[in-house]
Amino acid sequence: MPRALLALLMLVALPLWAAEPADLTWSEMIPPDAPAEVPNMTALHDLSQMSSTLESAPAAKQDLPNAPVVKSLDGKNIRLPGYIVPLEVSEEGRTTEFLLVPYFGACIHVPPPPSNQIVHVKSEVGVKLDELYQPYWIEGSLQVKASTSELADAGYQMEADKIYVYELPE
């Protein structure tokens, strides 16, 4: 009887282990055979000409809005760290639709990264607007599907299962 119970527990637990998201890096979202992406440095904002409210600056133009994506990532359950750029905000002051980008300020104060370095994320819970200065882990099923917003084009989409603060391992 104990062996049967152990076998049953293994069958039940195995799908739970398999459901753990795989860590994904931003460089893995660029196909290995993609041409080198050289940012247009002339598109950077002249910060000396900006007012004290950075949000009043016009959005910088995205250099590669149709960058190649890694099609094999479609449907993968992943965990990706990044910074949040709000698109939609709830009445409670939470962003429930946002762009996940690899560096702080992307899409707002500096030119957006290529579309294969942007994930359009939707979340029921969202993140408080006053907590957007730090990076987050986003977990969910990644979709290789383009989307367009007023800030930038994204090569990937995701419905977030979990969102939590990114912390470096000790």
DSSP file (Angstrom, degrees, kcal/mol; ACC not computed):
  #  RESIDUE AA STRUCTURE BP1 BP2  ACC     N-H-->O    O-->H-N    N-H-->O    O-->H-N    TCO  KAPPA ALPHA  PHI   PSI    X-CA   Y-CA   Z-CA
    1    1 A M     >        0   0    0      0, 0.0     4,-2.2     0, 0.0     5,-0.2   0.000 360.0 360.0 360.0 -42.6    0.0    0.0    0.0
    2    2 A P  H  >  +     0   0    0      0, 0.0     4,-2.5     0, 0.0     5,-0.2   0.877 360.0  52.5 -59.6 -35.9    2.7    2.6    0.8
    3    3 A R  H  > S+     0   0    0      2,-0.2     4,-2.6     1,-0.2     5,-0.2   0.902 108.6  49.8 -65.7 -39.8    4.2    2.1   -2.7
    4    4 A A  H  > S+     0   0    0      2,-0.2     4,-2.3     1,-0.2    -1,-0.2   0.902 111.7  48.5 -64.7 -40.5    0.8    2.8   -4.3
    5    5 A L  H  X S+     0   0    0     -4,-2.2     4,-2.5     2,-0.2    -2,-0.2   0.915 111.8  49.2 -65.5 -42.7    0.4    5.9   -2.3
    6    6 A L  H  X S+     0   0    0     -4,-2.5     4,-2.3     2,-0.2    -2,-0.2   0.912 111.4  49.7 -62.1 -43.0    3.9    7.1   -3.2
    7    7 A A  H  X S+     0   0    0     -4,-2.6     4,-2.1     2,-0.2    -1,-0.2   0.902 110.9  49.7 -62.9 -41.1    3.2    6.4   -6.9
    8    8 A L  H  X S+     0   0    0     -4,-2.3     4,-1.9     2,-0.2    -2,-0.2   0.914 110.3  50.0 -64.3 -43.0   -0.1    8.3   -6.7
    9    9 A L  H  X S+     0   0    0     -4,-2.5     4,-2.7     1,-0.2     5,-0.2   0.887 109.6  51.9 -62.3 -39.0    1.6   11.3   -5.0
   10   10 A M  H  X S+     0   0    0     -4,-2.3     4,-2.2     1,-0.2    -1,-0.2   0.906 108.8  50.2 -64.6 -40.9    4.3   11.3   -7.7
   11   11 A L  H  < S+     0   0    0     -4,-2.1    -1,-0.2     1,-0.2    -2,-0.2   0.863 115.2  43.2 -65.3 -35.3    1.7   11.4  -10.4
   12   12 A V  H  X S+     0   0    0     -4,-1.9     4,-0.6     1,-0.2    -2,-0.2   0.889 117.3  44.9 -76.5 -40.2   -0.1   14.3   -8.7
   13   13 A A  H  X S+     0   0    0     -4,-2.7     4,-1.9     1,-0.2     3,-0.5   0.801  97.6  72.5 -77.2 -29.5    3.0   16.3   -7.9
   14   14 A L  H  X S+     0   0    0     -4,-2.2     4,-2.3     1,-0.3     5,-0.2   0.902  95.9  49.7 -56.7 -46.6    4.8   15.9  -11.3
   15   15 A P  H  > S+     0   0    0      0, 0.0     4,-1.2     0, 0.0    -1,-0.3   0.844 108.3  55.7 -62.4 -29.6    2.5   18.3  -13.1
   16   16 A L  H  < S+     0   0    0     -4,-0.6     4,-0.3    -3,-0.5    -2,-0.2   0.903 108.8  46.0 -67.9 -39.8    3.0   20.9  -10.4
   17   17 A W  H >< S+     0   0    0     -4,-1.9     3,-1.3     1,-0.2    -1,-0.2   0.903 111.6  52.3 -66.5 -40.5    6.8   20.7  -10.8
   18   18 A A  H 3< S+     0   0    0     -4,-2.3    -1,-0.2     1,-0.3    -2,-0.2   0.754 100.1  64.3 -67.4 -23.2    6.4   20.9  -14.6
   19   19 A A  T 3< S+     0   0    0     -4,-1.2    -1,-0.3    -5,-0.2    -2,-0.2   0.590  72.9 115.0 -79.2  -9.3    4.2   24.0  -14.2
   20   20 A E  S <  S-     0   0    0     -3,-1.3    57,-0.1    -4,-0.3     2,-0.1  -0.386  74.5-113.1 -60.6 133.8    7.0   26.1  -12.7
   21   21 A P        -     0   0    0      0, 0.0     2,-0.4     0, 0.0    57,-0.3  -0.395  24.2-122.7 -70.5 146.7    7.8   29.0  -15.1
   22   22 A A  E     -a   78   0A   0     55,-2.4    57,-2.2    -2,-0.1     2,-0.2  -0.716  27.8-112.6 -85.6 136.1   11.2   28.9  -16.9
   23   23 A D  E     -a   79   0A   0     -2,-0.4     2,-0.4    55,-0.2    57,-0.2  -0.522  36.2-163.9 -67.8 133.0   13.4   32.0  -16.4
   24   24 A L        -     0   0    0     55,-2.6     2,-0.3    -2,-0.2    54,-0.0  -0.952   6.3-150.1-120.5 139.3   13.7   33.9  -19.6
   25   25 A T    >   -     0   0    0     -2,-0.4     3,-0.7    55,-0.1     4,-0.3  -0.737  26.0-117.9-103.5 158.5   16.3   36.6  -20.4
   26   26 A W  G >  S+     0   0    0     -2,-0.3     3,-1.5     1,-0.2     4,-0.1   0.857 113.8  58.5 -63.0 -35.0   15.8   39.5  -22.7
   27   27 A S  G >  S+     0   0    0      1,-0.3     3,-1.3     2,-0.2    -1,-0.2   0.798  96.8  62.2 -66.9 -26.4   18.5   38.3  -25.0
   28   28 A E  G <  S+     0   0    0     -3,-0.7    -1,-0.3     1,-0.2    -2,-0.2   0.592  92.9  66.1 -72.9  -9.5   16.7   35.0  -25.5
   29   29 A M  G <  S+     0   0    0     -3,-1.5    41,-0.4    -4,-0.3    -1,-0.2   0.406  88.4  78.3 -90.9   0.9   13.8   37.0  -27.1
   30   30 A I  S <  S-     0   0    0     -3,-1.3    39,-0.1    39,-0.1    87,-0.0  -0.949  91.0-116.3-109.6 124.5   16.0   38.0  -30.0
   31   31 A P    >   -     0   0    0      0, 0.0     3,-1.9     0, 0.0    -2,-0.1  -0.306  21.2-124.9 -58.6 142.3   16.5   35.3  -32.7
   32   32 A P  T 3  S+     0   0    0      0, 0.0    38,-0.0     0, 0.0    -4,-0.0   0.798 110.9  49.5 -59.8 -28.4   20.2   34.2  -33.0
   33   33 A D  T 3  S+     0   0    0      2,-0.0     3,-0.1     3,-0.0    -3,-0.0   0.324  83.9 121.4 -94.7   9.0   20.3   35.1  -36.7
   34   34 A A  S <  S-     0   0    0     -3,-1.9     3,-0.1     1,-0.1    -4,-0.0  -0.425  72.3-103.0 -70.3 145.3   18.7   38.5  -36.3
   35   35 A P        -     0   0    0      0, 0.0    -1,-0.1     0, 0.0    -2,-0.0  -0.325  49.6 -85.2 -64.5 152.2   20.7   41.5  -37.5
   36   36 A A        -     0   0    0      1,-0.1     2,-0.8    -3,-0.1    -3,-0.0  -0.318  41.4-132.4 -59.1 137.9   22.5   43.5  -34.9
   37   37 A E        -     0   0    0     -3,-0.1    -1,-0.1    77,-0.0    27,-0.0  -0.847  23.1-173.3-100.0 111.1   20.3   46.2  -33.4
   38   38 A V        -     0   0    0     -2,-0.8    -2,-0.0    25,-0.0     2,-0.0  -0.910  22.0-130.7-106.3 115.9   22.0   49.5  -33.3
   39   39 A P        -     0   0    0      0, 0.0     2,-1.1     0, 0.0     3,-0.1  -0.319  18.6-116.5 -67.1 148.2   20.0   52.2  -31.4
   40   40 A N    >   -     0   0    0      1,-0.2     3,-1.6     2,-0.1     4,-0.2  -0.727  29.0-171.1 -83.5  99.2   19.5   55.6  -33.1
   41   41 A M  G >  S+     0   0    0     -2,-1.1     3,-1.0     1,-0.3    -1,-0.2   0.683  79.0  67.6 -70.2 -16.9   21.3   57.8  -30.6
   42   42 A T  G 3  S+     0   0    0      1,-0.2    -1,-0.3    -3,-0.1    -2,-0.1   0.678  90.5  65.3 -75.3 -14.4   20.1   60.9  -32.3
   43   43 A A  G <  S+     0   0    0     -3,-1.6    -1,-0.2    18,-0.1    18,-0.2   0.551  76.0 112.5 -84.4  -6.3   16.6   60.1  -31.2
   44   44 A L  S <  S-     0   0    0     -3,-1.0    66,-0.1    -4,-0.2     2,-0.1  -0.335  76.1-105.5 -64.5 147.9   17.5   60.5  -27.5
   45   45 A H        -     0   0    0     64,-0.6     2,-1.2     1,-0.1    -1,-0.1  -0.425  21.5-121.1 -70.8 147.5   15.8   63.4  -25.8
   46   46 A D    >   -     0   0    0      1,-0.2     3,-1.9    -2,-0.1     4,-0.3  -0.787  29.1-167.3 -85.2  95.8   17.8   66.5  -25.0
   47   47 A L  G >  S+     0   0    0     -2,-1.2     3,-1.1     1,-0.3    -1,-0.2   0.726  79.2  67.4 -63.4 -22.0   17.2   66.3  -21.2
   48   48 A S  G 3  S+     0   0    0      1,-0.2    -1,-0.3    -3,-0.1    -2,-0.0   0.745  99.7  51.4 -70.1 -20.4   18.5   69.9  -20.7
   49   49 A Q  G <  S+     0   0    0     -3,-1.9    -1,-0.2     2,-0.0     2,-0.2   0.431  90.6 102.6 -93.8   0.0   15.5   71.2  -22.6
   50   50 A M  S <  S-     0   0    0     -3,-1.1     4,-0.1    -4,-0.3    -3,-0.0  -0.537  70.4-122.0 -88.0 150.9   13.0   69.4  -20.6
   51   51 A S        -     0   0    0      2,-0.3    -1,-0.1    -2,-0.2     6,-0.1  -0.163  40.1 -90.9 -76.1 179.5   10.8   70.9  -17.8
   52   52 A S  S    S+     0   0    0      1,-0.1     2,-0.9     2,-0.1     3,-0.1   0.704 115.8  72.2 -69.2 -18.4   10.9   69.6  -14.3
   53   53 A T    >   -     0   0    0      1,-0.2     3,-1.9     2,-0.0    -2,-0.3  -0.839  66.8-168.4 -99.8 102.6    8.0   67.2  -15.1
   54   54 A L  G >  S+     0   0    0     -2,-0.9     3,-1.8     1,-0.3    -1,-0.2   0.769  80.3  71.2 -61.7 -26.3    9.5   64.5  -17.3
   55   55 A E  G 3  S+     0   0    0      1,-0.3    -1,-0.3    -3,-0.1     4,-0.1   0.696  86.0  67.3 -65.9 -16.5    6.1   63.2  -18.2
   56   56 A S  G <  S+     0   0    0     -3,-1.9    -1,-0.3    -5,-0.1    -2,-0.2   0.600  79.0 102.6 -79.2  -9.4    5.5   66.3  -20.4
   57   57 A A  S <  S-     0   0    0     -3,-1.8     3,-0.1    -4,-0.2     2,-0.1  -0.463  82.1-108.3 -73.4 144.5    8.2   65.3  -22.8
   58   58 A P        -     0   0    0      0, 0.0     2,-0.1     0, 0.0    -1,-0.1  -0.403  40.8 -97.7 -68.8 150.1    7.1   63.8  -26.1
   59   59 A A        -     0   0    0     91,-0.1     2,-0.1     1,-0.1    49,-0.1  -0.419  39.9-117.3 -66.7 141.5    7.6   60.0  -26.5
   60   60 A A        -     0   0    0     50,-0.3     2,-0.2    48,-0.2    50,-0.1  -0.468  33.9 -99.4 -78.2 154.1   10.8   59.1  -28.4
   61   61 A K        -     0   0    0    -18,-0.2     2,-0.4    -2,-0.1    -1,-0.1  -0.529  32.5-120.4 -78.9 137.4   10.4   57.2  -31.7
   62   62 A Q        -     0   0    0     -2,-0.2    -1,-0.1    49,-0.1    90,-0.0  -0.632  16.7-156.0 -77.8 129.0   10.9   53.5  -31.7
   63   63 A D  S    S+     0   0    0     49,-0.7    -1,-0.1    -2,-0.4   -25,-0.0   0.913  84.4  27.1 -72.6 -45.0   13.8   52.4  -34.0
   64   64 A L    >   +     0   0    0     48,-0.3    51,-2.6     1,-0.1     3,-1.0  -0.687  61.7 161.8-124.7  78.3   12.7   48.8  -34.7
   65   65 A P  T 3  S+     0   0    0      0, 0.0    -1,-0.1     0, 0.0    -2,-0.1   0.621  81.8  41.6 -73.2 -11.2    9.0   48.4  -34.4
   66   66 A N  T 3  S+     0   0    0     80,-0.0     3,-0.1    49,-0.0    88,-0.0  -0.187  79.1 159.8-126.7  40.9    9.0   45.1  -36.3
   67   67 A A    <   -     0   0    0     -3,-1.0    -3,-0.0     1,-0.1   -33,-0.0  -0.313  50.1 -93.9 -64.8 147.5   12.1   43.4  -34.9
   68   68 A P        -     0   0    0      0, 0.0     2,-0.2     0, 0.0    -1,-0.1  -0.306  43.0-152.7 -65.1 146.2   12.2   39.6  -35.4
   69   69 A V        -     0   0    0    -39,-0.1     2,-0.9    -3,-0.1   -39,-0.1  -0.670  23.3-105.4-114.7 168.9   10.8   37.5  -32.6
   70   70 A V    >   -     0   0    0    -41,-0.4     3,-1.8    -2,-0.2     4,-0.2  -0.835  29.6-167.6 -97.4 100.3   11.6   33.9  -31.4
   71   71 A K  G >  S+     0   0    0     -2,-0.9     3,-1.7     1,-0.3    73,-0.2   0.773  80.1  68.6 -62.3 -28.2    8.5   32.0  -32.5
   72   72 A S  G 3  S+     0   0    0      1,-0.3    -1,-0.3    -3,-0.1    -2,-0.0   0.615  87.5  68.5 -69.2 -10.4    9.4   28.9  -30.4
   73   73 A L  G X  S+     0   0    0     -3,-1.8     3,-2.1     2,-0.1    -1,-0.3   0.592  71.2 121.2 -80.7 -10.5    8.6   31.0  -27.3
   74   74 A D  T <  S+     0   0    0     -3,-1.7    69,-0.2     1,-0.3     3,-0.1  -0.335  83.9   4.9 -60.5 125.3    4.9   31.0  -28.1
   75   75 A G  T 3  S+     0   0    0     67,-3.2    -1,-0.3     1,-0.3     2,-0.2   0.412  92.9 144.0  84.0  -1.3    2.9   29.5  -25.3
   76   76 A K    <   -     0   0    0     -3,-2.1    66,-3.0    66,-0.4     2,-0.8  -0.492  53.5-128.0 -74.0 138.3    5.8   29.0  -23.0
   77   77 A N  E     + B   0 141A   0     64,-0.2   -55,-2.4    -2,-0.2    64,-0.2  -0.788  48.8 166.5 -84.7 110.2    5.2   29.5  -19.3
   78   78 A I  E     -aB  22 140A   0     62,-2.8    62,-2.1    -2,-0.8     2,-0.4  -0.751  40.1-142.5-128.1 168.0    8.0   31.9  -18.4
   79   79 A R  E     +aB  23 139A   0    -57,-2.2   -55,-2.6    -2,-0.2    60,-0.2  -0.994  27.0 178.6-130.3 124.7    9.2   34.3  -15.7
   80   80 A L  E     - B   0 138A   0     58,-2.3    58,-2.0    -2,-0.4     2,-0.2  -0.993  19.0-141.8-132.9 129.8   10.8   37.6  -17.0
   81   81 A P  E     + B   0 137A   0      0, 0.0     2,-0.3     0, 0.0    56,-0.2  -0.632  42.4 116.8 -87.8 150.8   12.2   40.5  -15.0
   82   82 A G  E     - B   0 136A   0     54,-2.0    54,-2.9    -2,-0.2     2,-0.3  -0.988  56.8 -74.7 175.7-175.6   11.7   44.1  -16.2
   83   83 A Y  E     -C  101   0A   0     18,-3.2    18,-2.5    -2,-0.3     2,-0.5  -0.781  40.5-123.7-106.7 149.7   10.3   47.5  -15.7
   84   84 A I  E     -C  100   0A   0     50,-0.4    16,-0.2    48,-0.4    21,-0.2  -0.793  18.0-171.7-100.3 129.8    6.7   48.5  -16.1
   85   85 A V  E     -C   99   0A   0     14,-2.5    14,-2.7    -2,-0.5    22,-0.0  -0.963  30.6-127.9-116.5 109.3    5.5   51.3  -18.4
   86   86 A P  E     +C   98   0A   0      0, 0.0    12,-0.2     0, 0.0     3,-0.1  -0.244  37.7 163.9 -65.0 140.9    1.7   51.9  -17.7
   87   87 A L  E    S+     0   0A   0     10,-2.8     2,-0.4     1,-0.4    11,-0.2   0.632  72.8  25.8-115.6 -42.3   -0.9   51.8  -20.5
   88   88 A E  E     -C   97   0A   0      9,-2.4     9,-1.0     0, 0.0     8,-0.8  -0.952  65.8-162.6-125.3 144.3   -4.1   51.5  -18.5
   89   89 A V  E     -C   95   0A   0     -2,-0.4     6,-0.3     6,-0.2    39,-0.1  -0.995  13.7-136.8-130.5 132.5   -4.8   52.6  -14.9
   90   90 A S    >   -     0   0    0      4,-3.8     3,-1.8    -2,-0.4     4,-0.1  -0.260  33.0-101.6 -78.8 170.3   -7.7   51.4  -12.7
   91   91 A E  T 3  S+     0   0    0      1,-0.3    -1,-0.1     2,-0.1    -2,-0.0   0.751 122.7  61.4 -62.6 -23.9   -9.8   53.6  -10.5
   92   92 A E  T 3  S-     0   0    0      2,-0.1    -1,-0.3     1,-0.0     3,-0.1   0.376 123.3-103.6 -84.8   4.7   -7.7   52.3   -7.6
   93   93 A G  S <  S+     0   0    0     -3,-1.8    36,-2.4     1,-0.3     2,-0.4   0.792  79.2 130.9  79.7  28.8   -4.5   53.7   -9.1
   94   94 A R  E     - D   0 128A   0     34,-0.2    -4,-3.8    35,-0.1     2,-0.7  -0.919  57.9-128.3-114.7 140.6   -3.2   50.4  -10.3
   95   95 A T  E     +CD  89 127A   0     32,-3.1    32,-1.4    -2,-0.4    -6,-0.2  -0.787  28.9 172.5 -87.4 121.6   -1.9   49.8  -13.8
   96   96 A T  E    S+     0   0A   0     -8,-0.8    27,-3.0    -2,-0.7     2,-0.4   0.485  70.0  41.9-107.4  -8.3   -3.6   46.7  -15.2
   97   97 A E  E    S+CD  88 122A   0     -9,-1.0   -10,-2.8    25,-0.2    -9,-2.4  -0.976  77.2 143.0-139.7 125.3   -2.2   46.9  -18.7
   98   98 A F  E     -CD  86 121A   0     23,-2.6    23,-3.4    -2,-0.4     2,-0.5  -0.952  47.6-106.1-154.9 168.2    1.4   47.8  -19.3
   99   99 A L  E     -CD  85 120A   0    -14,-2.7   -14,-2.5    -2,-0.3     2,-0.5  -0.891  27.2-146.5-100.6 133.9    4.5   47.3  -21.3
  100  100 A L  E     +CD  84 119A   0     19,-3.1    19,-2.0    -2,-0.5   -16,-0.2  -0.904  26.2 177.0 -99.5 126.4    7.3   45.3  -19.7
  101  101 A V  E     -C   83   0A   0    -18,-2.5   -18,-3.2    -2,-0.5    17,-0.1  -0.870  38.1-119.6-130.9 159.8   10.7   46.6  -20.9
  102  102 A P  S    S+     0   0    0      0, 0.0     2,-0.3     0, 0.0    16,-0.1   0.627  91.3  35.5 -79.4 -12.6   14.3   45.7  -20.0
  103  103 A Y  S >  S-     0   0    0    -20,-0.1     3,-1.3   -21,-0.0   -20,-0.1  -0.983  89.6 -92.6-143.4 154.7   15.4   49.1  -18.6
  104  104 A F  T 3  S+     0   0    0     -2,-0.3    29,-0.1     1,-0.2   -19,-0.1  -0.343 105.1  17.7 -65.7 137.1   14.0   51.9  -16.6
  105  105 A G  T >>>S+     0   0    0      1,-0.3     4,-2.1   -21,-0.2     3,-1.6   0.358  81.8 151.8  87.5  -5.0   12.4   54.8  -18.5
  106  106 A A  B <45 +g  110   0B   0     -3,-1.3    -1,-0.3     1,-0.2    -5,-0.1  -0.313  67.7  15.0 -60.5 142.1   12.0   53.0  -21.8
  107  107 A C  T 345S+     0   0    0      3,-1.0    -1,-0.2     1,-0.1   -45,-0.1   0.234 128.8  52.3  80.2 -11.3    9.2   54.2  -24.0
  108  108 A I  T <45S+     0   0    0     -3,-1.6    -2,-0.2   -49,-0.1   -48,-0.2   0.754 123.1   9.3-117.1 -56.2    8.8   57.4  -22.0
  109  109 A H  T  <5S+     0   0    0     -4,-2.1   -64,-0.6   -50,-0.1    -3,-0.2   0.585 129.0  34.5-108.9 -13.8   12.0   59.3  -21.7
  110  110 A V  B   <S-g  106   0B   0     -5,-1.2    -3,-1.0   -66,-0.1   -50,-0.3  -0.903 104.3 -72.9-133.0 163.3   14.3   57.4  -24.0
  111  111 A P        -     0   0    0      0, 0.0   -49,-0.1     0, 0.0    -3,-0.1  -0.270  58.0-105.3 -57.1 140.7   13.6   55.7  -27.3
  112  112 A P        -     0   0    0      0, 0.0   -49,-0.7     0, 0.0   -48,-0.3  -0.323  37.2-109.7 -62.0 148.3   11.6   52.5  -26.9
  113  113 A P        -     0   0    0      0, 0.0     4,-0.1     0, 0.0     5,-0.0  -0.212  52.3 -69.4 -68.0 171.1   13.6   49.3  -27.3
  114  114 A P    >   -     0   0    0      0, 0.0     3,-2.3     0, 0.0    41,-0.2  -0.204  52.1-105.4 -57.0 156.6   13.0   47.1  -30.4
  115  115 A S  G >  S+     0   0    0    -51,-2.6    40,-2.9     1,-0.3     3,-1.3   0.762 119.9  63.5 -60.7 -25.5    9.6   45.4  -30.4
  116  116 A N  G 3  S+     0   0    0    -52,-0.3    -1,-0.3     1,-0.3   -46,-0.1   0.412 100.5  54.9 -79.6   5.7   11.3   42.0  -29.6
  117  117 A Q  G <  S+     0   0    0     -3,-2.3     2,-0.4    -4,-0.1    -1,-0.3   0.040  97.6  77.7-119.6  21.9   12.3   43.6  -26.3
  118  118 A I    <   -     0   0    0     -3,-1.3    38,-1.3   -17,-0.1    37,-0.9  -0.999  57.4-164.8-135.1 132.5    8.8   44.7  -25.2
  119  119 A V  E     -De 100 156A   0    -19,-2.0   -19,-3.1    -2,-0.4     2,-0.7  -0.978  15.9-142.4-117.3 124.5    6.1   42.5  -23.8
  120  120 A H  E     -De  99 157A   0     36,-2.7    38,-2.2    -2,-0.5     2,-0.4  -0.779  30.0-167.9 -84.2 115.0    2.5   43.9  -23.7
  121  121 A V  E     -De  98 158A   0    -23,-3.4   -23,-2.6    -2,-0.7     2,-0.4  -0.862  16.9-167.2-114.3 140.0    1.1   42.6  -20.4
  122  122 A K  E     +De  97 159A   0     36,-2.2    38,-2.7    -2,-0.4     2,-0.3  -0.969  12.5 176.9-120.2 142.6   -2.4   42.5  -19.0
  123  123 A S  E     -     0   0A   0    -27,-3.0     4,-0.1    -2,-0.4    38,-0.1  -0.995  30.7-149.5-146.7 135.6   -3.2   41.8  -15.3
  124  124 A E  E    S+     0   0A   0     36,-0.4    -1,-0.1    -2,-0.3    37,-0.1   0.907 104.8  35.1 -68.8 -41.2   -6.4   41.7  -13.3
  125  125 A V  E    S+     0   0A   0      1,-0.1    -1,-0.1   -29,-0.1    -2,-0.0   0.920  92.4 179.6 -80.9 -47.0   -4.6   42.8  -10.1
  126  126 A G  E     -     0   0A   0    -30,-0.2     2,-0.4    34,-0.1   -30,-0.2  -0.202  30.0 -76.8  75.8-169.2   -2.0   45.1  -11.6
  127  127 A V  E     -D   95   0A   0    -32,-1.4   -32,-3.1    -4,-0.1     2,-0.1  -0.985  42.2-104.0-133.4 140.1    0.7   47.2   -9.9
  128  128 A K  E >   -D   94   0A   0     -2,-0.4     3,-1.8   -34,-0.3   -34,-0.2  -0.396  28.1-129.2 -63.2 138.5    0.3   50.4   -7.9
  129  129 A L  G >  S+     0   0    0    -36,-2.4     3,-1.2     1,-0.3    -1,-0.1   0.828 105.9  60.0 -60.5 -32.9    1.5   53.4   -9.9
  130  130 A D  G 3  S+     0   0    0    -37,-0.3    -1,-0.3     1,-0.3     3,-0.2   0.432 100.3  58.4 -78.1   4.8    3.7   54.6   -7.0
  131  131 A E  G X  S+     0   0    0     -3,-1.8     3,-0.7     1,-0.1    -1,-0.3   0.110  73.3 100.8-115.7  20.5    5.7   51.4   -7.1
  132  132 A L  T <   +     0   0    0     -3,-1.2   -48,-0.4     1,-0.2    -1,-0.1   0.485  57.8  82.2 -88.2  -1.9    6.8   51.5  -10.7
  133  133 A Y  T 3  S+     0   0    0     -3,-0.2    -1,-0.2   -50,-0.1   -29,-0.1   0.637  86.7  65.3 -76.9 -12.7   10.4   52.7  -10.1
  134  134 A Q  S <  S-     0   0    0     -3,-0.7   -50,-0.4     1,-0.1     2,-0.1  -0.722  89.3-103.0-110.6 158.6   11.6   49.2   -9.3
  135  135 A P        -     0   0    0      0, 0.0    31,-2.2     0, 0.0     2,-0.3  -0.431  35.6-159.3 -77.5 156.3   11.9   46.1  -11.5
  136  136 A Y  E     -BF  82 165A   0    -54,-2.9   -54,-2.0    29,-0.3     2,-0.5  -0.927  18.9-124.6-131.0 154.3    9.4   43.2  -11.2
  137  137 A W  E     -BF  81 164A   0     27,-3.5    27,-1.9    -2,-0.3     2,-0.5  -0.865  27.2-162.9 -90.4 134.3    9.2   39.6  -12.1
  138  138 A I  E     -BF  80 163A   0    -58,-2.0   -58,-2.3    -2,-0.5     2,-0.4  -0.989   4.6-166.8-119.8 128.5    6.2   38.8  -14.4
  139  139 A E  E     +BF  79 162A   0     23,-2.6    22,-3.4    -2,-0.5    23,-1.4  -0.917  32.5  89.7-116.2 142.1    5.1   35.2  -14.7
  140  140 A G  E    S-BF  78 160A   0    -62,-2.1   -62,-2.8    -2,-0.4     2,-0.6  -0.955  76.1 -49.0 163.4-175.9    2.7   33.8  -17.3
  141  141 A S  E     -BF  77 159A   0     18,-0.6    18,-0.7    -2,-0.3     2,-0.3  -0.753  53.7-138.7 -86.8 119.9    2.3   32.2  -20.7
  142  142 A L  E     - F   0 158A   0    -66,-3.0   -67,-3.2    -2,-0.6     2,-0.5  -0.606  14.3-159.4 -81.3 135.1    4.2   34.2  -23.3
  143  143 A Q  E     - F   0 157A   0     14,-3.1    14,-2.5    -2,-0.3     2,-1.6  -0.963  17.5-138.5-115.5 130.0    2.5   34.8  -26.7
  144  144 A V        +     0   0    0     -2,-0.5     2,-0.3    12,-0.2    12,-0.2  -0.697  60.1 128.4 -85.2  90.0    4.4   35.6  -29.8
  145  145 A K        -     0   0    0     -2,-1.6    -2,-0.1    10,-0.4     2,-0.1  -0.964  55.3-126.8-151.7 124.5    1.9   38.2  -31.0
  146  146 A A        +     0   0    0     -2,-0.3     2,-0.3   -27,-0.1     9,-0.2  -0.383  28.0 178.6 -73.3 149.6    2.5   41.8  -32.0
  147  147 A S  E     -H  154   0C   0      7,-2.1     7,-2.8     9,-0.1     2,-0.4  -0.982  16.1-143.3-146.7 156.8    0.6   44.7  -30.5
  148  148 A T  E     +H  153   0C   0     -2,-0.3     2,-0.3     5,-0.2     5,-0.2  -0.970  19.7 169.1-125.2 137.0    0.6   48.4  -30.9
  149  149 A S        -     0   0    0      3,-1.5   -62,-0.0    -2,-0.4    -2,-0.0  -0.820  51.3 -98.2-131.6 175.0    0.1   51.1  -28.3
  150  150 A E  S    S+     0   0    0     -2,-0.3     3,-0.1     1,-0.2   -91,-0.1   0.714 122.9  45.8 -69.0 -17.5    0.6   54.9  -28.4
  151  151 A L  S    S-     0   0    0      1,-0.3     2,-0.3   -90,-0.0    -1,-0.2   0.857 124.8 -32.4 -91.9 -40.1    4.0   54.4  -26.7
  152  152 A A        -     0   0    0    -91,-0.1    -3,-1.5   -90,-0.0     2,-0.4  -0.987  55.8 -97.6-170.3 164.9    5.6   51.5  -28.7
  153  153 A D  E     -H  148   0C   0     -2,-0.3     2,-0.4    -5,-0.2    -5,-0.2  -0.799  35.7-153.7 -93.8 140.5    5.0   48.3  -30.7
  154  154 A A  E     -H  147   0C   0     -7,-2.8    -7,-2.1    -2,-0.4   -38,-0.2  -0.909  15.3-158.6-115.8 143.5    5.5   45.0  -28.8
  155  155 A G  S    S+     0   0    0    -40,-2.9   -10,-0.4   -37,-0.9     2,-0.3   0.585  78.7  43.5 -92.4 -12.6    6.5   41.7  -30.3
  156  156 A Y  E     -e  119   0A   0    -38,-1.3   -36,-2.7   -41,-0.4     2,-0.3  -0.904  62.6-162.0-132.4 158.0    5.2   39.7  -27.4
  157  157 A Q  E     -eF 120 143A   0    -14,-2.5   -14,-3.1    -2,-0.3     2,-0.3  -0.949   8.4-178.2-135.8 158.4    2.1   39.6  -25.2
  158  158 A M  E     -eF 121 142A   0    -38,-2.2   -36,-2.2    -2,-0.3     2,-0.7  -0.974  27.4-142.3-157.1 141.5    1.3   38.0  -21.8
  159  159 A E  E     -eF 122 141A   0    -18,-0.7   -18,-0.6    -2,-0.3     2,-0.2  -0.946  42.0-126.4 -98.2 113.5   -1.6   37.6  -19.4
  160  160 A A  E     + F   0 140A   0    -38,-2.7   -36,-0.4    -2,-0.7   -20,-0.2  -0.439  31.5 179.0 -70.9 126.1    0.2   37.9  -16.0
  161  161 A D  E    S+     0   0A   0    -22,-3.4     2,-0.3     1,-0.3   -21,-0.2   0.810  76.9  11.8 -85.7 -38.7   -0.4   35.1  -13.6
  162  162 A K  E     - F   0 139A   0    -23,-1.4   -23,-2.6     2,-0.0     2,-0.4  -0.994  59.4-172.9-141.4 145.2    2.0   36.6  -10.9
  163  163 A I  E     + F   0 138A   0     -2,-0.3     2,-0.3   -25,-0.2   -25,-0.2  -0.985  21.6 153.9-136.5 125.3    3.7   39.9  -10.5
  164  164 A Y  E     - F   0 137A   0    -27,-1.9   -27,-3.5    -2,-0.4    -2,-0.0  -0.992  47.9 -80.3-152.2 157.8    6.2   40.5   -7.7
  165  165 A V  E     - F   0 136A   0     -2,-0.3     2,-0.4   -29,-0.2   -29,-0.3  -0.266  44.4-122.7 -60.8 135.5    9.2   42.7   -6.9
  166  166 A Y        -     0   0    0    -31,-2.2     2,-0.4   -84,-0.1    -1,-0.1  -0.668  34.1-179.9 -79.0 127.9   12.5   41.6   -8.5
  167  167 A E        -     0   0    0     -2,-0.4     3,-0.1     0, 0.0   -31,-0.0  -0.995  29.7-115.2-131.0 139.2   15.2   41.0   -5.9
  168  168 A L        -     0   0    0     -2,-0.4     2,-0.0     1,-0.1     0, 0.0  -0.444  40.8-102.8 -68.4 142.8   18.8   39.9   -6.6
  169  169 A P              0   0    0      0, 0.0    -1,-0.1     0, 0.0     0, 0.0  -0.360 360.0 360.0 -64.3 147.2   19.6   36.5   -5.2
  170  170 A E              0   0    0     -3,-0.1    -2,-0.1    -2,-0.0     0, 0.0   0.460 360.0 360.0 -82.5 360.0   21.7   36.6   -2.0
